[in-house]
């Protein structure tokens, strides 16, 4: 045993060092040591505190590991109420909010606002006394919550102790409000682990965060990837703040995570513009938001405005359309795609999700159905994020009546009656019928799509008619349609027939990358088609490329190169391409024009987070115009990761792999724009 004072000094040094590395890792996303080195430091501190328990303090990093399990949560009274917010769902309601403020304060009162993304998580209240975290509680009913202090201490984004600065002193006592959440990718990974362990999946990241925070065993919470953004204070003793913006800056300087997208705005119209911007960007963020919160910035005006019922007059929650809803599965059908893959699709009672009416949702494959135990007649939770096809999240088992029926993928193709097989190593069942009309239909739909030949007015119903009337049997047949043959179709007048023929004719000179994508080569999406077009410039050169040659192209792996080579070895595929040429199809060389080599030429970039001066798609176009490549994932071939605000797991993966990380400004300088 070492001398008690030596042990005290050693423990204090280790605490400071571990806290420093926690800050580098969790707040700055810029670790200086490996996980193994960090674990050794923590292990040394644990052993010292075990030997000298009288030296362990409440702000020790070892508190994050989790204390002994509880039998139940005790209650905790908030020092000031955690009020709920009034909601708005439109521009008109946001403008009405300002009118109410003006009526209460006077028309001449100058108003400025702080607008914040509304994180879809769990609200908590933290109490710090003289800089030490002493209590953490859930919101509860706004006055009384559950004491989850032991679990709160396991979150690395919550400081156990905070230190003031001469120009940013600590209050004697302060309540700090925040939202505990789980990032989208962490949520998906957690659900995958739960399904693999035959456990029920969480419905959404908010439920996952709430369930993780309310574990009676803090060790379980410690293993869950929870984070927190701070958004306000409650009671403050020993410090005076004058506006909400300065509160947030002080919280950030004390080591709390404050959302980087929060803005200080001088007009309600600025708030409305930001609301629409967040609505467009919400699906790019690494976490879920369900709206935006507007707050009057001046704290003296907040005090004058006060509250009505249980909502403050000075704040408003501007909500987005919900991305989840419950409905009933009325049937499950197997849909045959252009590759012969049978995808089970739920036919549901129509429901509004994300602002659109949804009546169908993908169930992916038979394994997914069995994992989630989805049956015909089930009441289910469905979700739709962005333009993603709706999917069933989970079954609401408490709604079951006993009349629900299990579903199995059929052994015969529902379109052509051919045998359905499941190849070794694949989760997908496939029809092996070479003349399957569903596959022909899928090929032509893909060929004519916006990403392909972009034939306006040629929808799924029209294509189904053309196949049924035996007017087309492959994509090339579209270019041999006559005016007379089209007039025989249902609801096809002379004007419609002429419009369709004109659209088909306009598609004859597509960019090469669109033509390659339109061919429907397995594993060749729009990004890969662009790479191949830039490399080969002519379809004939791509058709002649060997598998080994294709493997030398960046981002082309064995599976992709084999798929491309096999596609062009297929005689019927080559006949269709020749038939297209004879019909006058002349793909143009790659649209990407590289005026001169730049620092971006030949480099692969990955973009993460939210860009301030451009969208991610605009940034990708800049890279491609300079002869570089933009990828969606961080791999060994990635040269740079460009990190915008609220960057997510791609940033951490880049840091772990040693991939250089650029800010948006550094990227623009590299591109010669700044």
Residue pairs with C-beta under 8 A, 6 or more apart in sequence:
1 51
2 10
4 52
4 55
7 48
7 51
7 52
7 55
8 52
8 55
10 48
11 45
11 48
11 49
11 52
11 55
14 41
14 44
14 45
14 48
15 45
15 59
15 60
15 61
17 41
18 38
18 41
18 42
18 45
18 61
19 61
19 161
21 31
21 32
21 33
21 38
21 41
22 61
22 156
23 255
24 30
24 31
24 32
25 31
25 38
25 156
26 156
26 157
26 257
27 157
27 255
27 257
29 647
29 651
29 652
29 655
30 655
31 38
31 655
42 61
42 62
45 60
45 61
45 62
46 62
46 65
48 55
49 55
49 56
49 60
49 62
56 62
58 132
58 133
58 134
58 160
59 132
59 133
59 160
59 161
60 160
61 160
63 153
63 154
63 160
64 153
64 154
64 155
64 156
64 160
64 222
65 154
65 219
65 222
66 150
66 151
66 154
66 217
66 218
66 219
66 220
66 221
66 222
67 150
67 153
67 218
69 216
69 217
69 218
69 219
70 150
70 216
70 217
70 218
71 216
72 216
73 146
73 147
73 148
73 214
73 216
74 146
74 147
75 140
75 144
75 145
75 146
75 147
76 125
76 135
76 137
76 140
76 144
76 145
76 146
76 147
77 143
77 144
78 125
78 137
78 142
78 143
78 144
78 145
78 175
78 234
79 127
79 175
79 234
79 235
80 175
80 234
80 235
81 142
81 143
81 310
82 123
82 125
82 139
82 140
82 142
82 143
82 145
82 177
82 234
83 142
83 307
83 310
83 311
83 312
84 142
84 310
84 311
85 293
85 311
85 312
85 315
85 316
85 317
86 97
86 311
86 315
86 316
86 317
87 316
87 317
87 318
87 319
88 94
88 96
88 97
88 316
88 317
88 318
88 319
89 318
89 319
91 272
91 275
93 318
94 268
94 271
94 272
94 275
94 294
94 316
94 318
95 268
95 272
97 268
97 294
97 316
98 111
98 268
100 313
101 109
101 111
101 296
101 305
101 313
101 314
102 109
102 111
104 304
104 305
104 313
105 111
105 301
105 304
105 305
109 301
111 268
111 296
111 298
111 301
112 264
112 265
112 266
112 267
112 296
112 297
112 298
113 264
113 265
113 266
113 267
113 268
113 270
113 271
113 294
113 295
113 296
113 297
114 244
114 245
114 248
114 262
114 263
114 264
114 265
114 294
114 295
114 297
115 262
115 263
115 265
115 270
115 271
115 274
115 275
115 292
115 293
115 294
115 295
116 231
116 259
116 261
116 262
116 292
116 293
116 295
117 259
117 261
117 262
117 278
117 285
117 289
117 292
117 293
118 289
118 290
118 291
118 292
118 293
118 317
118 318
118 319
119 179
119 181
119 229
119 231
119 259
119 287
119 288
119 289
120 181
120 204
120 205
120 206
120 287
120 288
120 289
120 290
121 179
121 180
121 181
121 182
121 205
121 206
121 209
121 228
121 287
122 138
122 139
122 179
122 180
122 181
122 206
122 209
122 210
122 213
123 138
123 139
123 177
123 178
123 179
123 180
124 136
124 137
124 138
124 139
124 145
124 148
124 152
124 177
124 178
124 179
124 180
124 213
124 228
125 136
125 137
125 138
125 139
125 145
125 175
125 176
125 177
125 234
126 133
126 135
126 136
126 152
126 158
126 175
126 176
126 177
126 178
127 133
127 134
127 135
127 136
127 173
127 174
127 175
127 176
128 134
128 162
128 170
128 171
128 173
128 174
128 176
129 172
129 173
130 170
130 172
130 173
131 161
131 162
131 163
131 164
131 170
132 160
132 161
133 149
133 152
133 153
133 158
133 159
133 160
133 161
134 149
135 147
135 149
136 147
136 148
136 149
136 151
136 152
136 153
136 158
137 145
137 146
137 147
137 148
137 149
138 145
138 146
138 148
138 213
138 214
139 145
140 146
142 310
146 214
148 213
148 214
150 218
151 213
151 214
151 215
151 218
151 221
152 158
152 213
153 160
153 218
154 218
154 221
154 222
155 180
155 221
155 226
155 227
155 228
157 226
157 227
157 228
157 256
157 257
158 178
158 228
158 256
159 254
159 255
159 256
162 170
162 254
162 255
162 256
163 170
163 254
164 170
164 254
165 253
168 250
168 253
168 254
169 239
170 238
170 239
170 254
171 236
171 237
171 238
171 239
172 237
172 238
172 239
173 235
173 236
173 237
173 238
174 233
174 234
174 235
174 236
174 237
174 239
175 233
175 234
175 235
175 236
176 230
176 232
176 233
176 234
176 251
176 256
177 230
177 231
177 232
177 233
177 234
178 228
178 229
178 230
178 231
178 256
179 228
179 229
179 231
180 209
180 213
180 226
180 227
180 228
181 205
181 206
181 209
181 226
181 227
181 228
181 229
181 287
181 288
182 190
182 205
182 208
182 209
182 212
182 224
182 225
182 226
182 227
182 287
183 205
183 225
183 227
183 286
183 287
183 648
183 649
184 205
184 286
184 287
184 288
184 648
185 286
185 648
185 649
186 225
186 649
187 202
187 204
187 205
187 208
190 202
190 208
190 224
190 225
191 201
191 202
191 208
194 200
194 201
194 202
195 201
195 371
195 372
200 394
201 372
201 393
201 394
202 208
202 211
203 324
203 381
203 393
203 394
204 288
204 324
204 383
204 393
205 287
205 288
206 288
208 224
209 226
212 220
212 221
212 224
212 226
213 221
213 226
215 221
215 224
227 257
227 287
228 256
228 257
229 257
229 258
229 259
230 248
230 251
230 256
230 257
230 258
231 248
231 258
231 259
231 293
232 244
232 247
233 241
233 247
233 251
241 247
241 250
241 299
242 298
242 299
242 300
243 297
243 298
243 299
244 295
244 296
244 297
244 298
244 299
244 302
245 264
245 297
247 299
248 258
248 262
249 258
251 258
252 258
259 646
260 645
260 646
261 278
261 610
261 645
261 646
263 270
263 274
264 297
265 271
265 274
268 294
271 292
271 294
271 318
274 292
275 292
275 318
278 289
278 292
279 320
281 610
282 288
282 289
282 320
283 385
283 386
284 609
284 610
284 616
285 610
285 646
285 648
286 608
286 609
286 646
286 647
286 648
286 649
287 646
287 648
288 323
289 320
290 319
290 320
290 322
290 323
291 317
291 318
291 319
291 320
292 317
292 318
293 315
293 316
293 317
293 318
294 315
294 316
294 318
295 302
295 314
295 315
296 302
296 305
296 314
296 315
301 314
302 312
302 314
305 312
305 313
305 314
306 312
306 313
307 313
321 352
321 354
321 355
322 352
322 353
322 354
323 353
323 354
323 383
323 384
323 385
324 353
324 381
324 382
324 383
324 393
325 351
325 352
325 353
325 358
325 381
325 382
326 351
326 379
326 380
326 381
326 382
326 396
327 348
327 349
327 350
327 351
327 358
327 379
327 380
327 382
328 348
328 349
328 377
328 378
328 379
328 380
329 346
329 347
329 348
329 374
329 375
329 376
329 377
329 378
329 380
329 392
330 347
330 348
330 349
330 376
330 377
331 346
331 347
331 376
332 344
332 345
332 346
332 347
332 363
332 369
332 374
332 376
332 407
333 344
333 345
333 347
333 414
334 342
334 343
334 344
334 345
334 409
334 410
334 414
334 429
335 342
335 343
335 344
335 345
335 438
336 342
336 413
336 414
336 415
336 431
336 436
336 438
336 439
336 442
337 343
337 438
337 439
337 442
338 439
338 441
338 442
338 443
338 445
338 446
338 520
339 430
339 439
339 442
339 522
340 430
340 431
340 432
340 433
340 436
340 439
341 428
341 429
341 430
342 409
342 410
342 413
342 420
342 428
342 429
342 430
342 431
343 362
343 363
343 364
343 365
343 428
344 362
344 363
344 364
344 365
344 366
344 369
344 407
344 409
345 360
345 361
345 362
345 363
346 360
346 361
346 362
346 363
346 374
346 380
346 392
347 359
347 360
348 358
348 359
348 360
348 361
348 380
348 382
349 359
350 357
350 358
350 359
351 357
351 358
351 359
351 382
352 358
353 382
353 383
353 384
353 390
354 384
354 385
356 384
358 382
358 384
358 390
360 390
361 382
361 389
361 390
361 391
361 392
362 389
362 390
362 391
363 369
363 374
363 391
363 392
364 391
364 427
365 409
365 427
365 428
365 429
366 408
366 409
366 427
366 429
367 427
368 427
369 407
372 392
372 394
372 395
373 395
374 380
374 392
374 395
374 407
375 395
375 404
375 405
375 406
375 407
376 404
376 405
376 406
376 407
377 401
377 403
377 404
377 405
378 395
378 396
378 399
378 400
378 404
379 395
379 396
379 399
379 400
380 392
380 393
380 394
380 395
380 396
381 392
381 393
381 394
381 396
382 390
382 391
382 392
382 393
383 390
383 391
383 393
384 390
384 391
409 420
409 429
410 420
411 419
411 420
412 418
412 419
412 420
413 419
413 420
413 431
413 433
413 436
413 438
415 431
415 433
415 436
415 437
415 438
416 431
416 433
416 435
416 436
416 437
416 438
417 433
418 431
418 432
418 433
418 436
419 431
419 432
419 433
420 429
420 430
420 431
420 432
421 429
421 430
421 432
422 428
422 429
422 430
423 430
431 438
431 439
433 439
437 467
440 467
440 473
440 474
441 460
441 463
441 464
441 467
443 474
443 475
443 520
444 463
444 466
444 467
444 472
444 474
444 475
444 478
445 460
445 463
446 452
446 518
446 520
447 453
447 475
447 478
447 518
447 519
447 520
448 454
448 455
448 458
448 463
448 475
448 478
448 507
448 518
449 518
451 514
451 517
451 518
451 526
452 510
452 514
452 515
452 517
452 518
453 507
453 510
453 514
453 515
453 518
454 507
454 510
454 514
455 478
455 503
455 504
455 507
456 503
456 506
457 496
457 499
457 500
457 503
458 478
458 500
458 503
458 504
462 489
462 500
463 472
465 489
465 490
466 472
466 478
466 481
466 489
467 473
469 485
469 488
469 489
471 477
471 481
471 485
472 478
472 481
474 576
474 579
475 518
475 576
475 580
476 576
476 579
476 580
476 583
478 504
479 504
479 508
479 580
479 583
479 584
479 585
480 583
481 500
481 501
481 504
483 497
483 498
483 501
486 492
486 496
486 497
486 500
486 501
487 494
487 497
508 583
508 584
508 585
508 586
509 585
509 586
509 587
509 588
510 518
510 585
510 587
510 588
511 533
511 587
511 588
511 590
511 591
512 533
512 536
512 537
512 538
512 539
512 587
512 588
512 589
512 590
513 526
513 529
513 530
513 532
513 533
513 534
513 590
513 591
514 529
514 587
515 539
515 585
515 587
516 524
516 529
516 532
516 533
516 539
516 542
517 524
517 525
517 526
517 529
519 567
519 573
519 577
521 563
521 564
521 567
522 563
522 567
523 559
523 560
523 563
523 564
524 532
524 560
524 563
524 564
527 555
527 630
527 631
527 632
528 555
528 556
528 560
530 590
530 592
530 624
531 553
531 554
531 555
531 556
531 629
532 542
532 553
532 564
533 589
533 590
533 592
534 590
534 592
534 627
535 542
535 553
536 542
536 545
537 589
537 590
538 587
538 589
539 577
539 587
542 564
542 568
543 568
543 574
543 577
545 564
545 565
545 568
546 565
547 561
547 562
547 564
547 565
548 561
550 556
550 560
550 561
550 564
550 565
551 557
551 558
551 561
554 604
554 629
554 637
555 604
555 629
555 631
555 637
556 564
567 573
568 574
592 624
592 625
592 627
593 625
594 601
594 625
594 626
594 627
597 627
598 626
598 627
598 671
598 672
599 626
599 670
599 671
599 672
600 622
600 623
600 626
600 627
600 628
600 670
600 671
601 626
601 627
601 628
602 627
602 628
603 623
603 628
603 629
603 639
603 640
604 628
604 629
604 630
604 631
604 637
604 638
604 639
604 640
605 619
605 620
605 623
605 628
605 629
605 630
605 631
605 638
605 639
605 640
605 641
605 642
605 667
606 630
606 631
606 632
606 633
606 634
606 638
606 640
606 641
606 642
606 650
606 654
607 616
607 619
607 620
607 630
607 641
607 642
607 644
608 641
608 642
608 643
608 644
608 647
608 648
608 650
608 651
609 643
609 644
609 645
609 646
609 647
609 648
609 651
610 644
610 645
610 646
611 618
611 619
611 642
611 644
611 664
612 644
612 645
612 664
613 664
613 668
614 622
619 630
619 642
619 667
620 630
622 671
622 673
623 629
623 630
623 671
624 630
626 671
631 637
631 638
633 650
634 641
634 650
634 653
634 654
634 657
634 659
636 657
638 654
638 657
638 659
639 659
639 660
640 659
640 660
640 661
640 662
640 667
641 650
641 651
641 654
641 659
641 660
641 661
641 662
642 661
642 662
642 663
642 664
642 666
642 667
643 651
643 654
643 661
643 662
643 663
643 664
644 664
651 661
653 659
654 660
654 661
655 661
662 670
665 674
668 674
